[in-house]
């Protein structure tokens, strides 16, 4: 794919993922045009004045709940990265209709607008919480995944293709436990939900690189899952603040002890590649591409969980990943 010829739109473009995606696109791929679509004018202004001001950049104010605005924004667009979502678990639990309007109905609007504009490729971001969900956020992301995958059947004679990526917790993203632990460290006590808890972990840059790779590889109908390591929450606490008191406060409502990226049921239609898993559509191959010829099937009963992952981060590796956010926190205090 020649990225220099592509017009790209990213929903939720002022979020953690969106900003890193824009940064890496401008630095390494040089698209013909890159549209930041989001609903907050202040965040767009702050993004622009912080250095995201480039001739190929466009800032488009709009909400994924507004399908007409999406249609206008997608005119002439080749690729859409759908990253807009309400993702804070407690907020989604307390405001369920708002989560549904953005994460499910908003996703439906992205699909409708992309089909109408004949966008070539649409890739949606999902989460491990969409697998066997126990909270509303996970349930909305599962529904969004189903919408995107099954919408390939609506493409008909147009070129639009839909796929998803699904990965775990991103180090230092909004709502991450990392900044919480860094702030708590000053008090001499860290609050931990459960010492047994495990999570998948990757950096923001790794997540963006994976998304870009999947846009290049997608045929339509896949859910791409990266092979990423796990970490123990207690090891994260030790990496950030060894030698201080850890207070166990219990798992919050809607939280799991361990997360899953591929369930046992999904594994039957999943192909393992060198660096990722590809969950193929369970109903039909719309575009004649069989990933089985490029990888290998998984054994019966396979489950990719954060607790049975063969790849684990050590305390030192976690500390290295957290270091940039620690430096950023120190610098923010210095500026104050």
C-alpha positions as CSV (number, residue, x, y, z in Angstrom):
1,X,0.0,0.0,0.0
2,X,1.3,3.4,-0.9
3,X,0.3,5.6,2.1
4,X,1.3,8.8,0.4
5,X,-1.7,8.4,-1.9
6,X,-4.3,7.8,0.9
7,X,-6.8,10.1,2.5
8,X,-7.2,8.9,6.1
9,X,-9.8,9.8,8.7
10,X,-9.5,8.8,12.4
11,X,-12.5,9.1,14.7
12,X,-11.6,10.0,18.2
13,X,-8.5,11.6,16.7
14,X,-7.7,13.7,19.8
15,X,-7.6,10.7,22.1
16,X,-4.4,8.8,23.2
17,X,-4.5,6.4,20.2
18,X,-5.5,9.1,17.8
19,X,-2.7,11.5,18.7
20,X,-0.1,8.8,18.5
21,X,-1.5,7.5,15.2
22,X,-1.4,11.0,13.7
23,X,2.2,11.5,15.0
24,X,3.4,8.3,13.5
25,X,1.5,8.8,10.2
26,X,3.0,12.2,9.7
27,X,6.5,11.1,10.7
28,X,6.7,7.8,8.8
29,X,4.0,7.4,6.2
30,X,3.2,10.9,4.9
31,X,-0.5,10.4,3.8
32,X,-2.0,12.8,1.2
33,X,-4.5,14.0,3.8
34,X,-5.2,13.1,7.4
35,X,-8.5,14.1,9.0
36,X,-8.9,14.3,12.8
37,X,-12.6,13.7,13.6
38,X,-13.6,14.5,17.2
39,X,-16.3,16.4,19.1
40,X,-14.2,18.6,21.3
41,X,-12.9,21.9,19.9
42,X,-10.7,22.6,22.8
43,X,-8.8,19.3,22.5
44,X,-8.4,19.9,18.7
45,X,-7.0,23.4,19.5
46,X,-4.6,22.0,22.1
47,X,-3.5,19.3,19.8
48,X,-2.8,21.8,17.0
49,X,-0.8,24.2,19.2
50,X,1.2,21.4,20.8
51,X,2.8,20.7,17.4
52,X,0.2,18.8,15.4
53,X,0.0,21.4,12.7
54,X,0.9,20.1,9.3
55,X,-0.3,21.0,5.7
56,X,-1.9,17.5,5.3
57,X,-3.8,17.7,8.6
58,X,-7.5,18.6,8.8
59,X,-9.4,19.1,12.0
60,X,-13.1,18.2,11.6
61,X,-15.5,18.8,14.6
62,X,-18.2,16.2,14.7
63,X,-19.7,13.3,16.8
64,X,-20.0,9.7,15.7
65,X,-23.6,9.9,16.9
66,X,-24.3,12.3,13.9
67,X,-24.4,10.2,10.8
68,X,-24.8,13.2,8.4
69,X,-21.7,14.8,9.8
70,X,-19.8,11.6,9.3
71,X,-21.0,11.4,5.7
72,X,-19.7,14.9,5.1
73,X,-16.3,14.1,6.8
74,X,-15.8,10.9,4.8
75,X,-16.3,12.5,1.4
76,X,-13.2,11.5,-0.6
77,X,-11.7,9.4,2.2
78,X,-9.9,6.1,1.4
79,X,-9.3,4.7,4.9
80,X,-11.1,5.1,8.2
81,X,-9.7,4.2,11.6
82,X,-12.5,4.1,14.1
83,X,-11.1,4.8,17.6
84,X,-13.9,7.0,19.1
85,X,-15.5,5.4,22.1
86,X,-16.6,5.8,25.7
87,X,-14.2,3.4,27.4
88,X,-14.2,4.1,31.2
89,X,-15.8,1.1,32.7
90,X,-17.5,2.9,35.7
91,X,-18.7,5.7,33.5
92,X,-20.3,3.3,31.1
93,X,-22.0,1.4,33.9
94,X,-23.4,4.6,35.4
95,X,-24.4,6.1,32.0
96,X,-25.4,3.0,30.0
97,X,-27.5,4.8,27.3
98,X,-24.6,7.1,26.6
99,X,-22.2,4.2,26.1
100,X,-24.7,2.5,23.8
101,X,-25.2,5.7,21.7
102,X,-21.5,6.2,21.2
103,X,-20.1,2.7,21.1
104,X,-22.9,0.9,19.3
105,X,-25.0,3.4,17.4
106,X,-21.9,5.5,16.7
107,X,-20.2,2.5,15.2
108,X,-23.3,1.8,13.1
109,X,-23.1,5.4,11.9
110,X,-19.5,5.0,10.9
111,X,-20.4,1.9,8.9
112,X,-23.3,3.6,7.1
113,X,-21.3,6.7,6.2
114,X,-18.3,4.6,5.0
115,X,-20.6,2.6,2.7
116,X,-22.2,5.7,1.3
117,X,-18.9,7.4,0.7
118,X,-17.4,4.1,-0.7
119,X,-14.4,4.2,1.6
120,X,-12.0,1.4,0.7
121,X,-11.0,0.2,4.2
122,X,-12.5,0.7,7.7
123,X,-10.7,-0.7,10.7
124,X,-12.3,-0.5,14.2
125,X,-10.5,-0.7,17.5
126,X,-11.8,-3.2,20.0
127,X,-10.6,-4.6,23.3
128,X,-10.1,-7.8,25.3
129,X,-13.1,-6.7,27.4
130,X,-15.3,-7.6,24.4
131,X,-14.5,-11.3,24.9
132,X,-17.1,-12.9,27.3
133,X,-18.0,-9.4,28.6
134,X,-19.1,-8.8,32.1
135,X,-19.5,-5.1,32.0
136,X,-21.4,-2.7,29.6
137,X,-18.3,-1.3,28.0
138,X,-17.2,-4.8,27.0
139,X,-20.7,-5.6,25.8
140,X,-20.9,-2.5,23.6
141,X,-17.5,-3.3,22.1
142,X,-18.6,-6.8,21.4
143,X,-21.7,-5.5,19.6
144,X,-19.5,-3.0,17.7
145,X,-17.2,-5.9,16.6
146,X,-20.2,-7.8,15.3
147,X,-21.5,-4.8,13.4
148,X,-18.2,-4.2,11.7
149,X,-17.6,-7.8,10.7
150,X,-21.1,-8.5,9.5
151,X,-21.3,-5.2,7.6
152,X,-19.1,-6.7,5.0
153,X,-22.2,-8.4,3.7
154,X,-23.7,-5.0,3.0
155,X,-20.8,-3.9,0.8
156,X,-22.3,-5.4,-2.3
157,X,-20.7,-4.0,-5.4
158,X,-18.8,-1.2,-3.6
159,X,-15.2,-1.5,-2.5
160,X,-15.7,-1.0,1.3
161,X,-14.2,-3.6,3.6
162,X,-14.5,-3.8,7.4
163,X,-12.2,-5.4,9.9
164,X,-11.3,-5.0,13.6
165,X,-8.3,-5.1,15.8
166,X,-8.5,-6.3,19.4
167,X,-5.8,-5.8,22.0
168,X,-5.3,-5.3,25.7
169,X,-4.4,-2.5,28.1
170,X,-2.3,0.3,26.7
171,X,0.5,1.6,29.0
172,X,-0.3,5.1,30.1
173,X,-3.4,5.7,28.0
174,X,-6.3,7.7,29.5
175,X,-7.7,5.8,32.5
176,X,-4.6,3.6,32.8
177,X,-3.6,2.5,36.2
178,X,0.0,3.8,35.6
179,X,-0.6,7.5,36.3
180,X,-2.8,6.5,39.2
181,X,0.1,4.5,40.8
182,X,2.6,7.2,40.0
183,X,0.4,9.8,41.9
184,X,-0.3,7.4,44.8
185,X,3.4,6.7,45.2
186,X,3.9,10.1,46.8
187,X,1.5,9.2,49.6
188,X,3.5,6.1,50.5
189,X,0.6,3.7,49.7
190,X,-0.7,2.0,46.5
191,X,-4.2,0.6,46.2
192,X,-4.3,-2.8,44.4
193,X,-7.6,-4.4,43.5
194,X,-6.3,-8.0,43.7
195,X,-2.8,-9.4,43.9
196,X,-3.7,-12.2,41.5
197,X,-4.9,-9.9,38.7
198,X,-3.2,-10.1,35.3
199,X,-3.6,-8.0,32.2
200,X,-2.4,-8.0,28.6
201,X,0.0,-5.0,28.0
202,X,1.4,-3.1,25.1
203,X,2.7,0.4,24.4
204,X,0.7,3.0,22.5
205,X,3.3,2.8,19.7
206,X,3.0,-1.0,19.5
207,X,-0.8,-0.6,19.2
208,X,-0.6,2.0,16.4
209,X,2.0,-0.1,14.5
210,X,-0.2,-3.1,14.7
211,X,-3.2,-1.1,13.4
212,X,-1.2,0.2,10.5
213,X,0.0,-3.3,9.7
214,X,-3.6,-4.7,9.8
215,X,-4.9,-2.0,7.5
216,X,-2.3,-3.2,5.0
217,X,-3.2,-6.9,5.5
218,X,-7.0,-6.8,5.9
219,X,-9.3,-8.3,3.3
220,X,-12.5,-7.7,5.2
221,X,-14.2,-9.7,8.0
222,X,-11.1,-10.4,10.2
223,X,-10.5,-9.6,13.9
224,X,-6.8,-9.2,14.3
225,X,-5.2,-10.0,17.7
226,X,-1.6,-9.3,18.4
227,X,0.7,-11.7,20.3
228,X,1.4,-9.4,23.3
229,X,2.7,-10.2,26.7
230,X,0.9,-10.3,30.1
231,X,1.9,-8.7,33.3
232,X,0.8,-9.1,36.9
233,X,-0.7,-6.1,38.6
234,X,1.4,-6.7,41.7
235,X,4.5,-6.6,39.5
236,X,3.4,-3.3,38.0
237,X,3.1,-2.0,41.6
238,X,6.6,-3.2,42.4
239,X,8.0,-1.7,39.2
240,X,6.5,1.7,40.1
241,X,7.0,1.8,43.9
242,X,8.9,-1.1,45.5
243,X,9.2,-1.0,49.2
244,X,6.0,0.9,50.1
245,X,2.7,-0.3,51.4
246,X,0.2,-2.0,49.1
247,X,-3.4,-1.9,50.1
248,X,-5.7,-4.6,48.6
249,X,-9.1,-3.0,48.0
250,X,-10.9,-5.7,46.0
251,X,-12.0,-6.0,42.4
252,X,-14.4,-3.2,41.3
253,X,-17.8,-4.0,39.8
254,X,-17.5,-5.0,36.1
255,X,-13.8,-6.0,36.5
256,X,-12.3,-9.4,35.7
257,X,-9.5,-11.1,37.5
258,X,-8.0,-12.1,34.1
259,X,-8.7,-10.9,30.6
260,X,-9.2,-13.0,27.4
261,X,-8.2,-12.0,23.8
262,X,-9.4,-15.2,22.1
263,X,-12.0,-17.5,23.7
264,X,-12.2,-21.3,23.3
265,X,-15.2,-21.0,21.0
266,X,-13.5,-18.4,18.8
267,X,-10.3,-20.4,18.5
268,X,-12.0,-22.9,16.2
269,X,-12.1,-20.2,13.5
270,X,-8.8,-18.6,14.3
271,X,-5.5,-18.9,12.4
272,X,-2.2,-18.4,14.1
273,X,0.4,-16.3,12.3
274,X,4.0,-15.5,13.4
275,X,3.1,-12.2,15.2
276,X,-0.7,-12.3,15.6
277,X,-3.9,-14.4,15.5
278,X,-6.6,-13.8,12.9
279,X,-10.1,-14.6,13.9
280,X,-11.9,-15.4,10.7
281,X,-15.6,-14.6,10.2
282,X,-17.7,-17.5,11.5
283,X,-20.3,-16.9,8.8
284,X,-19.0,-17.0,5.3
285,X,-15.9,-15.6,3.6
286,X,-17.2,-12.7,1.6
287,X,-14.1,-11.9,-0.4
288,X,-12.6,-15.3,-1.0
289,X,-9.6,-15.0,1.2
290,X,-8.7,-17.9,3.5
291,X,-6.1,-17.1,6.1
292,X,-5.7,-20.8,6.8
293,X,-3.3,-21.0,3.8
294,X,-1.0,-18.4,5.5
295,X,-1.0,-19.7,9.0
296,X,-2.1,-22.7,11.1
297,X,-5.1,-23.6,13.0
298,X,-5.2,-23.7,16.8
299,X,-5.5,-26.8,19.0
300,X,-8.9,-27.8,20.4
301,X,-9.7,-25.8,23.6
302,X,-7.2,-23.1,22.9
303,X,-7.7,-19.9,24.9
304,X,-5.5,-16.8,24.8
305,X,-5.9,-15.4,28.3
306,X,-3.8,-13.0,30.3
307,X,-3.3,-15.8,32.9
308,X,-2.1,-18.6,30.5
309,X,0.0,-16.4,28.2
310,X,3.4,-17.9,27.5
311,X,4.9,-14.4,27.4
312,X,5.3,-12.4,30.6
313,X,6.8,-9.1,31.4
314,X,9.4,-9.0,34.3
315,X,9.4,-6.2,36.8
316,X,12.4,-4.7,35.1
317,X,10.7,-4.8,31.7
318,X,7.6,-3.2,33.2
319,X,9.7,-0.5,34.8
320,X,11.3,0.3,31.4
321,X,7.9,0.7,29.8
322,X,6.6,2.9,32.6
323,X,9.7,5.2,32.6
324,X,8.6,7.6,29.9
325,X,5.4,8.4,31.9
326,X,7.3,8.8,35.1
327,X,9.5,11.4,33.4
328,X,6.4,13.1,32.0
329,X,4.9,13.4,35.4
330,X,8.1,14.8,36.9
331,X,8.2,17.4,34.1
332,X,4.6,18.4,34.7
333,X,5.4,19.0,38.4
334,X,8.4,21.1,37.4
335,X,6.3,23.3,35.1
336,X,3.8,23.9,37.9
